[in-house]
Amino acid sequence: MKHIIIFFLLMGCSFKVPPITITNAQTAAEKQMVGEDRELEKEGWMIGSIQSSTNGQTNQEKSEKEDSDPEIRAHRIRLNYLSPEIKKYKSHGILGETPQGFVKLNPLASSLPTYIHYELPAKRKRVEDVILFLNESRKFIMEKELSSHKKKGMKEDELVRVKQSLIDEYYKTISIGEYYETGTGRWEKYQ
C-alpha cells in the first residue's frame, strides 16, 4: 500500500484535501444523519461526530454528567441531542412550550411562512417524533426526581414547589420570536 501511494506521488498525482472549517453548528452531512437534511455536501469530507454545540441549554440538560442515576443521565443525553433540532423548530414557529413543561405543535403554525417546509409527511413525522422523544424524557426526569425527593421524606407542598420549579425551568427557555401556550390555552409569540 505504501508503494502505491509513493508511486502516485511520483507520477504527479495530487491528493487535494478540501478546506477544513470548524464550527459550532452541524454540517449538512451531520444533519442528514439525524434526519434534518437530505442533501450531502458535494465533495465534502466529514471528520467528527454528530454531537453539536448546544448553547442555551437548561440545567436539566447540562447536568447529564453530574447525575448518578443512569436512566436520568440517558434521558438528559437524549435532551442534549435533540436540543438543536428543537431550537430550530421553535424558531420556525412549528412548536412551542406549554405551561406543563412540555412542547407541543403550534396550532398557529399553518399561517406562518416557514410552515411550507413542514408539510411533507417525512418532515412532519420527524417533528412529531422529536416532540414525542423530548416530552417522554422530560416527563421521566420530572417523575424520577419527584420520586427521589418523596423517598427522602419531602412533604407534599414541597414536592409541588419542586415540580413547579422543574416545569418553569423548561417554560422559561422561550426565546424572543418563539411561540408558547399561556395558562389559558392561548398561543402567543414571545416579544
Secondary structure as a PSIPRED ss2 file (coil, helix, strand):
# PSIPRED VFORMAT (PSIPRED V4.0)

   1 M C   1.000  0.000  0.000
   2 K H   0.000  1.000  0.000
   3 H H   0.000  1.000  0.000
   4 I H   0.000  1.000  0.000
   5 I H   0.000  1.000  0.000
   6 I H   0.000  1.000  0.000
   7 F H   0.000  1.000  0.000
   8 F H   0.000  1.000  0.000
   9 L H   0.000  1.000  0.000
  10 L H   0.000  1.000  0.000
  11 M C   1.000  0.000  0.000
  12 G C   1.000  0.000  0.000
  13 C C   1.000  0.000  0.000
  14 S C   1.000  0.000  0.000
  15 F C   1.000  0.000  0.000
  16 K C   1.000  0.000  0.000
  17 V C   1.000  0.000  0.000
  18 P C   1.000  0.000  0.000
  19 P C   1.000  0.000  0.000
  20 I C   1.000  0.000  0.000
  21 T C   1.000  0.000  0.000
  22 I C   1.000  0.000  0.000
  23 T C   1.000  0.000  0.000
  24 N C   1.000  0.000  0.000
  25 A C   1.000  0.000  0.000
  26 Q C   1.000  0.000  0.000
  27 T C   1.000  0.000  0.000
  28 A H   0.000  1.000  0.000
  29 A H   0.000  1.000  0.000
  30 E H   0.000  1.000  0.000
  31 K H   0.000  1.000  0.000
  32 Q H   0.000  1.000  0.000
  33 M H   0.000  1.000  0.000
  34 V C   1.000  0.000  0.000
  35 G C   1.000  0.000  0.000
  36 E C   1.000  0.000  0.000
  37 D C   1.000  0.000  0.000
  38 R C   1.000  0.000  0.000
  39 E C   1.000  0.000  0.000
  40 L C   1.000  0.000  0.000
  41 E C   1.000  0.000  0.000
  42 K C   1.000  0.000  0.000
  43 E C   1.000  0.000  0.000
  44 G C   1.000  0.000  0.000
  45 W C   1.000  0.000  0.000
  46 M C   1.000  0.000  0.000
  47 I C   1.000  0.000  0.000
  48 G C   1.000  0.000  0.000
  49 S C   1.000  0.000  0.000
  50 I C   1.000  0.000  0.000
  51 Q C   1.000  0.000  0.000
  52 S C   1.000  0.000  0.000
  53 S C   1.000  0.000  0.000
  54 T C   1.000  0.000  0.000
  55 N C   1.000  0.000  0.000
  56 G C   1.000  0.000  0.000
  57 Q C   1.000  0.000  0.000
  58 T C   1.000  0.000  0.000
  59 N H   0.000  1.000  0.000
  60 Q H   0.000  1.000  0.000
  61 E H   0.000  1.000  0.000
  62 K H   0.000  1.000  0.000
  63 S H   0.000  1.000  0.000
  64 E H   0.000  1.000  0.000
  65 K H   0.000  1.000  0.000
  66 E C   1.000  0.000  0.000
  67 D C   1.000  0.000  0.000
  68 S C   1.000  0.000  0.000
  69 D C   1.000  0.000  0.000
  70 P H   0.000  1.000  0.000
  71 E H   0.000  1.000  0.000
  72 I H   0.000  1.000  0.000
  73 R H   0.000  1.000  0.000
  74 A H   0.000  1.000  0.000
  75 H H   0.000  1.000  0.000
  76 R H   0.000  1.000  0.000
  77 I H   0.000  1.000  0.000
  78 R H   0.000  1.000  0.000
  79 L H   0.000  1.000  0.000
  80 N H   0.000  1.000  0.000
  81 Y H   0.000  1.000  0.000
  82 L H   0.000  1.000  0.000
  83 S H   0.000  1.000  0.000
  84 P H   0.000  1.000  0.000
  85 E H   0.000  1.000  0.000
  86 I H   0.000  1.000  0.000
  87 K H   0.000  1.000  0.000
  88 K H   0.000  1.000  0.000
  89 Y H   0.000  1.000  0.000
  90 K H   0.000  1.000  0.000
  91 S H   0.000  1.000  0.000
  92 H C   1.000  0.000  0.000
  93 G C   1.000  0.000  0.000
  94 I C   1.000  0.000  0.000
  95 L E   0.000  0.000  1.000
  96 G E   0.000  0.000  1.000
  97 E E   0.000  0.000  1.000
  98 T C   1.000  0.000  0.000
  99 P C   1.000  0.000  0.000
 100 Q C   1.000  0.000  0.000
 101 G C   1.000  0.000  0.000
 102 F C   1.000  0.000  0.000
 103 V E   0.000  0.000  1.000
 104 K E   0.000  0.000  1.000
 105 L E   0.000  0.000  1.000
 106 N C   1.000  0.000  0.000
 107 P C   1.000  0.000  0.000
 108 L C   1.000  0.000  0.000
 109 A H   0.000  1.000  0.000
 110 S H   0.000  1.000  0.000
 111 S H   0.000  1.000  0.000
 112 L C   1.000  0.000  0.000
 113 P H   0.000  1.000  0.000
 114 T H   0.000  1.000  0.000
 115 Y H   0.000  1.000  0.000
 116 I H   0.000  1.000  0.000
 117 H H   0.000  1.000  0.000
 118 Y H   0.000  1.000  0.000
 119 E C   1.000  0.000  0.000
 120 L C   1.000  0.000  0.000
 121 P H   0.000  1.000  0.000
 122 A H   0.000  1.000  0.000
 123 K H   0.000  1.000  0.000
 124 R H   0.000  1.000  0.000
 125 K H   0.000  1.000  0.000
 126 R H   0.000  1.000  0.000
 127 V H   0.000  1.000  0.000
 128 E H   0.000  1.000  0.000
 129 D H   0.000  1.000  0.000
 130 V H   0.000  1.000  0.000
 131 I H   0.000  1.000  0.000
 132 L H   0.000  1.000  0.000
 133 F H   0.000  1.000  0.000
 134 L H   0.000  1.000  0.000
 135 N H   0.000  1.000  0.000
 136 E H   0.000  1.000  0.000
 137 S H   0.000  1.000  0.000
 138 R H   0.000  1.000  0.000
 139 K H   0.000  1.000  0.000
 140 F H   0.000  1.000  0.000
 141 I H   0.000  1.000  0.000
 142 M H   0.000  1.000  0.000
 143 E H   0.000  1.000  0.000
 144 K H   0.000  1.000  0.000
 145 E H   0.000  1.000  0.000
 146 L H   0.000  1.000  0.000
 147 S H   0.000  1.000  0.000
 148 S H   0.000  1.000  0.000
 149 H H   0.000  1.000  0.000
 150 K H   0.000  1.000  0.000
 151 K H   0.000  1.000  0.000
 152 K C   1.000  0.000  0.000
 153 G C   1.000  0.000  0.000
 154 M C   1.000  0.000  0.000
 155 K C   1.000  0.000  0.000
 156 E H   0.000  1.000  0.000
 157 D H   0.000  1.000  0.000
 158 E H   0.000  1.000  0.000
 159 L H   0.000  1.000  0.000
 160 V H   0.000  1.000  0.000
 161 R H   0.000  1.000  0.000
 162 V H   0.000  1.000  0.000
 163 K H   0.000  1.000  0.000
 164 Q H   0.000  1.000  0.000
 165 S H   0.000  1.000  0.000
 166 L H   0.000  1.000  0.000
 167 I H   0.000  1.000  0.000
 168 D H   0.000  1.000  0.000
 169 E H   0.000  1.000  0.000
 170 Y H   0.000  1.000  0.000
 171 Y H   0.000  1.000  0.000
 172 K C   1.000  0.000  0.000
 173 T C   1.000  0.000  0.000
 174 I C   1.000  0.000  0.000
 175 S C   1.000  0.000  0.000
 176 I C   1.000  0.000  0.000
 177 G C   1.000  0.000  0.000
 178 E C   1.000  0.000  0.000
 179 Y E   0.000  0.000  1.000
 180 Y E   0.000  0.000  1.000
 181 E E   0.000  0.000  1.000
 182 T C   1.000  0.000  0.000
 183 G C   1.000  0.000  0.000
 184 T C   1.000  0.000  0.000
 185 G C   1.000  0.000  0.000
 186 R C   1.000  0.000  0.000
 187 W E   0.000  0.000  1.000
 188 E E   0.000  0.000  1.000
 189 K E   0.000  0.000  1.000
 190 Y C   1.000  0.000  0.000
 191 Q C   1.000  0.000  0.000
